[in-house]
Amino acid sequence: MVQELIAQNARVAQNQDDYNAAYDAAVSCYEATKAEREKVAADIRQRGIRRREFERFITELEKLPKAVSEFDEALWGSLVDYVTVGKDKTMVFTLIGGTEVKA
């Protein structure tokens, strides 16, 4: 649309105030669309990362016996994304997928 306005302005004599207003509107629309596209692309990348994390988690779960009788470091690493320790020494375990468990 911007290119079309520029080409038309080069071919046809027109009011430059009107042209500038139309050009600014087209550029604004382009910038908004570009920003939205970048946001969607970032969301797609983030979802791909989360999908791979879930796939890794499921793979680890499938390797386990039906009952876990002792601490398993590999299982722990595949379940827990990170741990937050508060000033009052409380801990919040954030699991892969975003679920939080307070301890």
One Martini backbone bead per residue (centre of mass of N, CA, C, O) as a GRO file, in nm:
protein
  103
    1MET     BB    1   0.058   0.063  -0.021
    2VAL     BB    2   0.300   0.252  -0.003
    3GLN     BB    3   0.407   0.203  -0.289
    4GLU     BB    4   0.152   0.299  -0.432
    5LEU     BB    5   0.158   0.592  -0.330
    6ILE     BB    6   0.431   0.666  -0.446
    7ALA     BB    7   0.370   0.605  -0.743
    8GLN     BB    8   0.130   0.799  -0.767
    9ASN     BB    9   0.289   1.060  -0.688
   10ALA     BB   10   0.485   1.038  -0.938
   11ARG     BB   11   0.245   1.050  -1.166
   12VAL     BB   12   0.048   1.239  -0.989
   13ALA     BB   13  -0.098   1.524  -0.931
   14GLN     BB   14  -0.113   1.633  -0.581
   15ASN     BB   15  -0.198   1.676  -0.271
   16GLN     BB   16   0.043   1.670  -0.022
   17ASP     BB   17  -0.130   1.654   0.232
   18ASP     BB   18  -0.292   1.407   0.147
   19TYR     BB   19  -0.054   1.225   0.095
   20ASN     BB   20   0.076   1.238   0.377
   21ALA     BB   21  -0.167   1.122   0.527
   22ALA     BB   22  -0.180   0.852   0.373
   23TYR     BB   23   0.109   0.765   0.428
   24ASP     BB   24   0.099   0.766   0.740
   25ALA     BB   25  -0.130   0.558   0.759
   26ALA     BB   26   0.018   0.328   0.611
   27VAL     BB   27   0.264   0.313   0.798
   28SER     BB   28   0.108   0.259   1.057
   29CYS     BB   29  -0.019  -0.005   0.962
   30TYR     BB   30   0.246  -0.151   0.905
   31GLU     BB   31   0.366  -0.134   1.193
   32ALA     BB   32   0.136  -0.285   1.334
   33THR     BB   33   0.160  -0.546   1.168
   34LYS     BB   34   0.456  -0.603   1.233
   35ALA     BB   35   0.425  -0.624   1.541
   36GLU     BB   36   0.221  -0.857   1.537
   37ARG     BB   37   0.399  -1.058   1.387
   38GLU     BB   38   0.628  -1.065   1.599
   39LYS     BB   39   0.448  -1.165   1.829
   40VAL     BB   40   0.358  -1.429   1.695
   41ALA     BB   41   0.641  -1.546   1.646
   42ALA     BB   42   0.719  -1.554   1.947
   43ASP     BB   43   0.488  -1.742   2.032
   44ILE     BB   44   0.568  -1.979   1.854
   45ARG     BB   45   0.845  -2.024   1.978
   46GLN     BB   46   0.747  -2.070   2.270
   47ARG     BB   47   0.568  -2.317   2.203
   48GLY     BB   48   0.801  -2.494   2.101
   49ILE     BB   49   0.953  -2.506   2.365
   50ARG     BB   50   0.724  -2.628   2.535
   51ARG     BB   51   0.687  -2.883   2.367
   52ARG     BB   52   0.973  -2.997   2.417
   53GLU     BB   53   0.942  -3.012   2.723
   54PHE     BB   54   0.702  -3.210   2.723
   55GLU     BB   55   0.839  -3.434   2.566
   56ARG     BB   56   1.062  -3.481   2.773
   57PHE     BB   57   0.876  -3.545   3.008
   58ILE     BB   58   0.731  -3.790   2.881
   59THR     BB   59   0.983  -3.958   2.833
   60GLU     BB   60   1.061  -3.982   3.132
   61LEU     BB   61   0.796  -4.113   3.231
   62GLU     BB   62   0.812  -4.370   3.044
   63LYS     BB   63   1.079  -4.483   3.200
   64LEU     BB   64   0.919  -4.542   3.440
   65PRO     BB   65   0.804  -4.689   3.683
   66LYS     BB   66   0.507  -4.712   3.843
   67ALA     BB   67   0.702  -4.681   4.097
   68VAL     BB   68   0.851  -4.455   4.329
   69SER     BB   69   1.100  -4.514   4.599
   70GLU     BB   70   1.312  -4.293   4.505
   71PHE     BB   71   1.524  -4.066   4.434
   72ASP     BB   72   1.522  -3.890   4.108
   73GLU     BB   73   1.710  -3.681   3.930
   74ALA     BB   74   1.586  -3.701   3.645
   75LEU     BB   75   1.296  -3.655   3.731
   76TRP     BB   76   1.334  -3.385   3.865
   77GLY     BB   77   1.452  -3.239   3.609
   78SER     BB   78   1.180  -3.301   3.436
   79LEU     BB   79   0.973  -3.144   3.636
   80VAL     BB   80   1.158  -2.901   3.720
   81ASP     BB   81   1.226  -2.573   3.645
   82TYR     BB   82   1.193  -2.408   3.932
   83VAL     BB   83   1.309  -2.241   4.237
   84THR     BB   84   1.156  -2.049   4.499
   85VAL     BB   85   1.302  -1.849   4.757
   86GLY     BB   86   1.210  -1.708   5.036
   87LYS     BB   87   1.272  -1.514   5.313
   88ASP     BB   88   1.091  -1.738   5.485
   89LYS     BB   89   1.181  -2.024   5.344
   90THR     BB   90   1.001  -2.060   5.122
   91MET     BB   91   0.878  -2.278   4.858
   92VAL     BB   92   0.861  -2.272   4.493
   93PHE     BB   93   0.754  -2.504   4.257
   94THR     BB   94   0.822  -2.504   3.912
   95LEU     BB   95   0.684  -2.663   3.667
   96ILE     BB   96   0.648  -2.801   3.392
   97GLY     BB   97   0.392  -2.574   3.265
   98GLY     BB   98   0.355  -2.381   3.554
   99THR     BB   99   0.318  -2.535   3.798
  100GLU     BB  100   0.259  -2.477   4.147
  101VAL     BB  101   0.451  -2.564   4.448
  102LYS     BB  102   0.414  -2.538   4.790
  103ALA     BB  103   0.662  -2.552   5.089
   0.00000   0.00000   0.00000
